[in-house]
Amino acid sequence: MQIHFVGRDHDTTVDFEQSLSIREALTKAKIQPSTVIVSFEENILPHSTIIKSDVTLNVITVSSGG
């Protein structure tokens, strides 16, 4: 399965063999979960949402180091 994360600061596609949570997918894509909000079709998704098929998710950065 492929999960594509897109956004102002992200454009990453990651392949996975089994269902996993958005939090797990973000971590494996080297995106810090605590710094982003994830949405699909204009709906914000909890990081606990399980992904079971190919999908493109919008990633919005809400904090950054400084």
Order of alpha helices (4+ residues) and beta strands (2+ residues): beta-beta-beta-alpha-beta-beta-beta-beta
